[in-house]
Amino acid sequence: MTDTDTPVSGRQESTVEDVDDAQTVVTRVVDNVEQVIVGHHNEIEHILTALLGKGHILLEDVPGVGKTMLARAIAQSFEGSFKRVQFTPDLLPSDVTGVNIFNQKTEEFEFRPGPVFANVVLGDEINRAPPKTQSALLEAMEEQQVTVDGESRTLPQPFTVIATQNTVERDRTYELPMAELDRFMKKLHLGYPETDEETEMLDRIVGEHPIEELESVATLEDLQSARETTANVTVERSVREYVTRLSQFTRRHAELGVSPRGGLAVLQAAQGRAVLEGREYVIPDDVQTEAEVVFPHRIRTSTDETTPRAVVENALESVRVE
Amino acid sequence: MSTGTRSRDLGVDLADFDPVRTVALGGIALLVSAYGSVFYHFIDVTGQPLAFLVVGAITLGAATSLSSSLRLRWATVVAVGLLGAGLTLYVFSLPRQPPILPLMTDAIALMTGRSLLQVTNVDLWVLGVAPGPLFLTWYLALRRRYVAGVVAGGGTLGFLVLTGDASNVTTLLGVVGGIVAVAVGDMDRRGDSLQAAEPLAVLLAALILLSAVAPVVPGGPSRTADSWSSFQTGGPGVGGGTVEANLVEADNQVGIAGNLSLSPEVRFRVESDAESYWQIGTFDRYTGDGWIRTGSDHSYNGRLDAPPGQSRSVEQTYTAVDDMSVLPAAWKPVSVGDDVADRALVTDLDGLDIDGTLSSGETASVTSRVPVASGEQLRSAGTDYPSSVAERYTRLPSSTPDRVGDRTERITARADTPYDTARVVERWLENNKEYSLDVQRPRGNVADEFLFEMDAGYCTYFASTMVVMLRTQDIPARMAVGYTPGERVGEDEWVVRGYDAHAWVEVYFPEVGWVRFDPTPAGPRQAAEQQELTSARENNRTDVDTNDTGTSEWTPTPTATPAPLTPRAEQPAQEAPGQVTVPERITRPGSGPEENVTISSPSVTAAPTNGSGGGGDDASGPFGGRPPTREETTLGAIVLLGLVVGLRRTGVTGRAYRAVWLRYQPRKDPETDAERAFERLEYLLAERHRPRRPEETPRQYLAAIGADERATQVAYVRERARYAGQVTREEADEAVSLVDEIVGWRGA
């Protein structure tokens, strides 16, 4: 059990102090966001742990439940740049990545960066754009760079994509393929707010919307160092084995189960969860909490009797914890 | 007995391991090794165990390979054929072909308790007899006919029990093996799992424990090696207790006992031409723990051969004072007077014996030819031994340690002739070992033990050791028992008491015959005997004196001193007139068909009047206070297994272990301690609430059962130990003491 030699991502382990600092930053952001967003506390935490774990987030729900608002609130809580892309059926890849324009004065082509060049990119209704455009964004997410006219350009750091997608109007959308869904660390569902929450929300946004006055409470450096701390949170062998058992369970009980990349993603998210709770080590509880949102979109079931979410729940209720 | 009814009855499939079958075969193996160990002992006593082991291995191999192909009927034929062929070969190997009738009576004698060790060429006998039953037993077991196999093996063991060669412990081991084989074999045939054998294990433990209290084999005490430990109460040698009883009680075997006492009672009177040791028997086969005379007696029919060399005639007349079941004679007897001629028997070693008893007042006259040879003659006698003598009297158990020979070699390095060697060994023993009747009988090879481990012993030890030492040098020697001359009450008359019984050594010299040597120090022994007599007289015992004893000992005038009969004359210490080494006593009570001297257990009473006798070490348990033998260890292990199974079935061990486990936590490193503390907590919470489900994290579990802060803290410490890989000593200690607190002493 004292197998401390191989934390998931090398380097020295995070100290209690590091974790405390990171936790403070995250807590500040959460409080800030909650000035705007009523309810959805768990989802806010999930987004932040994903941010800490260097993951991208996909928000999926019916229109009008505040997906965009949530993403904006989080983006604005940091000092960094924030861009928003509204995906439409006629959006071109260059509209996302940027384009080379001939400058008459200098008689040279100069690069005009697209909206993807920002610290936080909100991709609204990503499933409405055609696959070619989608994949431009997805490449940026995966590679942390974009290639325009054969030239690669590095994206600013930190770089996080929060995408939303609609679950209505299915017939006029381009469903993201499994392989690309996999790029998102988490897929979250917001759902409708509770009755009193909804009332309170209406209260708040009548008149001037509070989002306009939301101030940033953390610098990009804060986020960067919190991410570093997160990457160095201890993950003992027994936890890694637990993750492996969970992944394998899903593979046995679904047509397509969780890939090793999914296992890595859940560990990174769990590290973020540990930081959020002020721990310098991951416990199985972290894994369980994160698996609920990290695993389902990576699982495909063949029958109607079961859903990916049910498979994950089944795994959490069957796989032994050590 | 039709052949296999089911296909799985046939064939040995060693590939797939079947625990039930293994245990059943293990039972058979136990049974086989029980009687095999007895056979092995025979072989070991007489020489080369290698041939026996090879034959055994071949037989087992043949049984294994034939078990799948050979039909049962033919296997039986093979086994019977092996037995018949073996016995036939054995009979033809005998030096002279005995007629059928004595063979039959011999067989009956064996069945009624005559040790197989008395059989001539017992090694050939074993090699001839052993393969048949072994083949059948193993063949049947491999064919899953366990009951039949146990019958075959048990029959063999039973025969050895009847001959008295299988000790109680060996027998018990065989019985246990048989029971296991039958019971587990039955399970095997029915396809039960080994779980079902648990009651059997308990039963066996009970059986062994019971038999440790009540002897399983109620017959005569056994005489083989492992009987020493006297697994049962008392063990053999019930009549032991005096040197005389030990030496004389039965005439075909002499054992070596623990501490003994002396009896001052008068046994017989001798009128003789010359002073001599009154020999009553000799023994040729050394078993490592005693002596056995091979061959059988025959009736006296006229004169016996005189010794090959020069000899002088000595007439003796013995008058029994007490009932005597022996017929003493100075070596070597050549004829017996008419008074007992019809009752006299001649042993295979040319000694005399008597059928029945000489009752008080009866007389027996014997004429002997005593070899006369000077030391010079004996020195030049050479080593041209007749092959039959060399064969019979230089044999030692192959288990005799080499160090006996090495030590003898060193002691006798400067002795060139067998005679000198014998004298050196005799004197060395006399000078280097103390005389004492109060000894703990050693386990193992007596001669080896006496030579290397013991400081003191009595005549049997001295004589046995000397014979063995000489035999390591290829000098034919044998053990003789009888009486020392006794108290001389007239010029040609001696009174012999019980304590005069003695054991000495006879060494063979070509062209001379058997010559007596006595390695026992005479002085201390006489002192012990004299003290015995004095105290008996003080107690006004009437049976210790005759009319003419006790007053003043008759001293021969110088002219009357008999010419030295043997080279003993060269030993002044032994030859002082009237002071000849005084042996201990004789008389064989109950001369039934039983013809053995038993080897007593170490429990022996010191003579009541003799304060020097120490009851020292006999305060031992049923195992005699010695390290247990292999058989006892095996039985002990079975008992232990049974007890464990029994306790497990009742759940006692589990509960006891848990109770201790829960309350006692030894400290190790902090991680282990924290983990262990949490395990204890979990156990406790499981008892009070419910067990943690495997898929529950500790946090979920504690939350679900609403555990208190102390439990949460313990879980937290364990969490750090387990998932952070770092926990401090203080934290671990805190967790342990928290759990201690939660457990309390009345917890769980």
HADDOCK unambig.tbl for C-alpha pairs under 7 A between the chains (distance, minus, plus):
assign (segid A and resid 1 and name CA) (segid B and resid 722 and name CA) 5.70 0.50 0.50
assign (segid A and resid 1 and name CA) (segid B and resid 725 and name CA) 6.68 0.50 0.50
assign (segid A and resid 2 and name CA) (segid B and resid 725 and name CA) 4.81 0.50 0.50
assign (segid A and resid 3 and name CA) (segid B and resid 725 and name CA) 6.92 0.50 0.50
assign (segid A and resid 4 and name CA) (segid B and resid 725 and name CA) 6.06 0.50 0.50
assign (segid A and resid 234 and name CA) (segid B and resid 724 and name CA) 6.15 0.50 0.50
assign (segid A and resid 235 and name CA) (segid B and resid 723 and name CA) 6.83 0.50 0.50
assign (segid A and resid 236 and name CA) (segid B and resid 723 and name CA) 5.26 0.50 0.50
assign (segid A and resid 236 and name CA) (segid B and resid 724 and name CA) 6.74 0.50 0.50
assign (segid A and resid 281 and name CA) (segid B and resid 723 and name CA) 6.30 0.50 0.50
assign (segid A and resid 281 and name CA) (segid B and resid 724 and name CA) 5.09 0.50 0.50
assign (segid A and resid 282 and name CA) (segid B and resid 723 and name CA) 6.49 0.50 0.50
assign (segid A and resid 283 and name CA) (segid B and resid 723 and name CA) 6.04 0.50 0.50
assign (segid A and resid 284 and name CA) (segid B and resid 697 and name CA) 6.55 0.50 0.50
assign (segid A and resid 285 and name CA) (segid B and resid 697 and name CA) 6.39 0.50 0.50
assign (segid A and resid 316 and name CA) (segid B and resid 695 and name CA) 6.85 0.50 0.50
assign (segid A and resid 317 and name CA) (segid B and resid 695 and name CA) 5.73 0.50 0.50
assign (segid A and resid 318 and name CA) (segid B and resid 695 and name CA) 5.61 0.50 0.50
assign (segid A and resid 319 and name CA) (segid B and resid 695 and name CA) 5.25 0.50 0.50
assign (segid A and resid 320 and name CA) (segid B and resid 694 and name CA) 4.66 0.50 0.50
assign (segid A and resid 320 and name CA) (segid B and resid 695 and name CA) 4.03 0.50 0.50
assign (segid A and resid 321 and name CA) (segid B and resid 694 and name CA) 5.89 0.50 0.50
assign (segid A and resid 321 and name CA) (segid B and resid 695 and name CA) 5.05 0.50 0.50
assign (segid A and resid 321 and name CA) (segid B and resid 696 and name CA) 6.35 0.50 0.50
assign (segid A and resid 321 and name CA) (segid B and resid 697 and name CA) 6.01 0.50 0.50
